Amino acid sequence: MLFTVLLAVVVCYWILVLAGGLDADADGWLDGALERIGLGGTPSSIVLSIVVAIAWFASLVGSVLLGDHPLLEILTLLASLGIGWAVATLLRRPLERFFPTAPEASRHDFVGRECVIRTGRVAIDFGQAEVHAADGSSAIVQVRQTGADAFAAGTRAVIYDYDDAGEFFWVVPADLSDRSKDR
């Protein structure tokens, strides 16, 4: 009876997900607890759905095979939960690749990276540069400078900050040794 109620809750949950009312990929509040018992790496909604479905089936089979004795029912309940946990542990490993746990890329990841200026100049209100991310991909980003440094196309620069409001990066020349000769 216990797993039947839980299975009904799981089925209703997935109906709501399919209807667009809930997000199946959202981080659940149980993710930390599931990680501690060996069921982390996939969204908690998927892991718990597997545990409940397998435990329901195992308890159904156990109650048919063992009968209605109260002590056997408790043992069937605990064994079913253990079987559900074991199957979920085995199934979550292949599912982990579909749910990467790495943090999403952010524009702030470019701060500290070297870039190559792609426009003829960079000023307080104009400029673009090409920057490479850690994964090897490249992006053309808006860049600005506050000083009087001469940036031409092909000049190397270092991104030192990101302006969230203006959605651009602040840059300085990559080779600051040229400045010491001018002084």
Contacts in CASP RR format, 6 or more apart in sequence:
PFRMAT RR
TARGET T0000
AUTHOR 0000-0000-0000
METHOD contacts of the structure
MODEL  1
MLFTVLLAVVVCYWILVLAGGLDADADGWLDGALERIGLGGTPSSIVLSI
VVAIAWFASLVGSVLLGDHPLLEILTLLASLGIGWAVATLLRRPLERFFP
TAPEASRHDFVGRECVIRTGRVAIDFGQAEVHAADGSSAIVQVRQTGADA
FAAGTRAVIYDYDDAGEFFWVVPADLSDRSKDR
2 59 0 8 1.000
2 77 0 8 1.000
3 52 0 8 1.000
3 55 0 8 1.000
3 56 0 8 1.000
3 59 0 8 1.000
3 60 0 8 1.000
3 77 0 8 1.000
3 80 0 8 1.000
4 56 0 8 1.000
6 52 0 8 1.000
6 55 0 8 1.000
6 56 0 8 1.000
7 52 0 8 1.000
7 53 0 8 1.000
7 56 0 8 1.000
9 52 0 8 1.000
10 48 0 8 1.000
10 49 0 8 1.000
10 52 0 8 1.000
10 53 0 8 1.000
13 22 0 8 1.000
13 45 0 8 1.000
13 49 0 8 1.000
14 24 0 8 1.000
14 49 0 8 1.000
16 22 0 8 1.000
17 23 0 8 1.000
17 24 0 8 1.000
17 45 0 8 1.000
24 43 0 8 1.000
24 45 0 8 1.000
24 46 0 8 1.000
25 43 0 8 1.000
25 99 0 8 1.000
26 43 0 8 1.000
26 45 0 8 1.000
27 43 0 8 1.000
28 43 0 8 1.000
28 44 0 8 1.000
28 45 0 8 1.000
29 44 0 8 1.000
30 44 0 8 1.000
30 48 0 8 1.000
31 40 0 8 1.000
31 43 0 8 1.000
31 44 0 8 1.000
32 40 0 8 1.000
34 40 0 8 1.000
34 44 0 8 1.000
34 47 0 8 1.000
34 48 0 8 1.000
35 41 0 8 1.000
37 85 0 8 1.000
38 89 0 8 1.000
39 47 0 8 1.000
39 51 0 8 1.000
39 85 0 8 1.000
39 88 0 8 1.000
39 89 0 8 1.000
39 92 0 8 1.000
40 47 0 8 1.000
40 92 0 8 1.000
41 92 0 8 1.000
41 96 0 8 1.000
41 99 0 8 1.000
41 101 0 8 1.000
42 92 0 8 1.000
42 95 0 8 1.000
42 96 0 8 1.000
42 98 0 8 1.000
42 99 0 8 1.000
43 99 0 8 1.000
46 92 0 8 1.000
46 95 0 8 1.000
46 99 0 8 1.000
47 88 0 8 1.000
47 92 0 8 1.000
50 84 0 8 1.000
50 87 0 8 1.000
50 88 0 8 1.000
50 91 0 8 1.000
50 92 0 8 1.000
51 81 0 8 1.000
51 84 0 8 1.000
51 85 0 8 1.000
51 87 0 8 1.000
51 88 0 8 1.000
54 80 0 8 1.000
54 83 0 8 1.000
54 84 0 8 1.000
54 87 0 8 1.000
54 88 0 8 1.000
55 80 0 8 1.000
55 81 0 8 1.000
55 82 0 8 1.000
55 83 0 8 1.000
55 84 0 8 1.000
56 80 0 8 1.000
58 76 0 8 1.000
58 79 0 8 1.000
58 80 0 8 1.000
58 83 0 8 1.000
58 84 0 8 1.000
59 76 0 8 1.000
59 77 0 8 1.000
59 80 0 8 1.000
62 76 0 8 1.000
62 79 0 8 1.000
62 80 0 8 1.000
63 73 0 8 1.000
63 76 0 8 1.000
66 72 0 8 1.000
66 73 0 8 1.000
66 75 0 8 1.000
66 76 0 8 1.000
105 133 0 8 1.000
105 135 0 8 1.000
107 141 0 8 1.000
107 162 0 8 1.000
107 167 0 8 1.000
107 169 0 8 1.000
108 162 0 8 1.000
109 133 0 8 1.000
109 134 0 8 1.000
110 131 0 8 1.000
110 133 0 8 1.000
110 139 0 8 1.000
110 141 0 8 1.000
110 159 0 8 1.000
110 162 0 8 1.000
110 169 0 8 1.000
111 159 0 8 1.000
111 160 0 8 1.000
111 161 0 8 1.000
111 162 0 8 1.000
111 169 0 8 1.000
112 158 0 8 1.000
112 159 0 8 1.000
112 160 0 8 1.000
113 131 0 8 1.000
113 132 0 8 1.000
113 133 0 8 1.000
113 158 0 8 1.000
113 159 0 8 1.000
114 131 0 8 1.000
114 156 0 8 1.000
114 157 0 8 1.000
114 158 0 8 1.000
114 159 0 8 1.000
114 174 0 8 1.000
115 129 0 8 1.000
115 130 0 8 1.000
115 131 0 8 1.000
115 141 0 8 1.000
115 143 0 8 1.000
115 156 0 8 1.000
115 157 0 8 1.000
115 158 0 8 1.000
115 159 0 8 1.000
115 169 0 8 1.000
115 171 0 8 1.000
116 129 0 8 1.000
116 130 0 8 1.000
116 131 0 8 1.000
116 154 0 8 1.000
116 155 0 8 1.000
116 156 0 8 1.000
116 157 0 8 1.000
117 127 0 8 1.000
117 128 0 8 1.000
117 129 0 8 1.000
117 143 0 8 1.000
117 151 0 8 1.000
117 152 0 8 1.000
117 153 0 8 1.000
117 154 0 8 1.000
117 155 0 8 1.000
117 156 0 8 1.000
117 157 0 8 1.000
117 171 0 8 1.000
118 128 0 8 1.000
118 129 0 8 1.000
118 130 0 8 1.000
118 140 0 8 1.000
118 153 0 8 1.000
118 154 0 8 1.000
119 126 0 8 1.000
119 127 0 8 1.000
119 128 0 8 1.000
119 129 0 8 1.000
119 153 0 8 1.000
120 127 0 8 1.000
120 151 0 8 1.000
120 152 0 8 1.000
120 153 0 8 1.000
121 127 0 8 1.000
121 151 0 8 1.000
121 152 0 8 1.000
122 129 0 8 1.000
122 143 0 8 1.000
122 144 0 8 1.000
122 145 0 8 1.000
122 149 0 8 1.000
122 151 0 8 1.000
122 157 0 8 1.000
122 171 0 8 1.000
123 144 0 8 1.000
123 145 0 8 1.000
124 144 0 8 1.000
124 145 0 8 1.000
124 146 0 8 1.000
125 144 0 8 1.000
126 144 0 8 1.000
127 142 0 8 1.000
127 143 0 8 1.000
127 144 0 8 1.000
127 151 0 8 1.000
128 140 0 8 1.000
128 141 0 8 1.000
128 142 0 8 1.000
128 143 0 8 1.000
129 140 0 8 1.000
129 141 0 8 1.000
129 143 0 8 1.000
129 157 0 8 1.000
129 159 0 8 1.000
129 169 0 8 1.000
129 171 0 8 1.000
130 138 0 8 1.000
130 139 0 8 1.000
130 140 0 8 1.000
130 141 0 8 1.000
131 138 0 8 1.000
131 139 0 8 1.000
131 141 0 8 1.000
131 159 0 8 1.000
131 169 0 8 1.000
132 138 0 8 1.000
133 139 0 8 1.000
141 159 0 8 1.000
141 168 0 8 1.000
141 169 0 8 1.000
142 167 0 8 1.000
142 168 0 8 1.000
142 169 0 8 1.000
143 157 0 8 1.000
143 159 0 8 1.000
143 168 0 8 1.000
143 169 0 8 1.000
143 170 0 8 1.000
143 171 0 8 1.000
144 163 0 8 1.000
144 168 0 8 1.000
144 169 0 8 1.000
144 170 0 8 1.000
144 171 0 8 1.000
145 151 0 8 1.000
145 170 0 8 1.000
145 171 0 8 1.000
145 172 0 8 1.000
146 170 0 8 1.000
149 172 0 8 1.000
149 173 0 8 1.000
151 157 0 8 1.000
151 171 0 8 1.000
151 173 0 8 1.000
155 173 0 8 1.000
155 174 0 8 1.000
156 173 0 8 1.000
156 174 0 8 1.000
156 175 0 8 1.000
157 171 0 8 1.000
157 172 0 8 1.000
157 173 0 8 1.000
157 174 0 8 1.000
158 171 0 8 1.000
158 172 0 8 1.000
158 173 0 8 1.000
158 174 0 8 1.000
159 169 0 8 1.000
159 170 0 8 1.000
159 171 0 8 1.000
160 170 0 8 1.000
160 171 0 8 1.000
160 172 0 8 1.000
161 169 0 8 1.000
161 170 0 8 1.000
162 168 0 8 1.000
162 169 0 8 1.000
162 170 0 8 1.000
163 169 0 8 1.000
163 170 0 8 1.000
173 179 0 8 1.000
END
